[in-house]
């Protein structure tokens, strides 16, 4: 739950249009760092295969990188 809460906090920061661009970019960078197989990839989610989970993390990683460029 701690990691989920932390991710939610970073997502809220990244989406807050009232914050400075650097703050939002830093939040996205923190999310992207957690998409690594050795960070969040270690979690077991009974409703997803490991391949599906890693695919979702990769998709989130690509999305954060793309969003950083648009800020």
Long-range contacts (C-beta under 8 A, 24 or more apart in sequence): 3-34, 3-40, 3-43, 6-34, 7-31, 7-34, 14-64, 14-67, 21-71, 24-71, 25-68, 25-71, 28-64, 28-65, 28-67, 28-68, 28-71, 29-64, 29-68, 31-60, 31-64, 32-60, 32-61, 32-64, 32-65, 32-68, 35-60, 35-61, 35-64
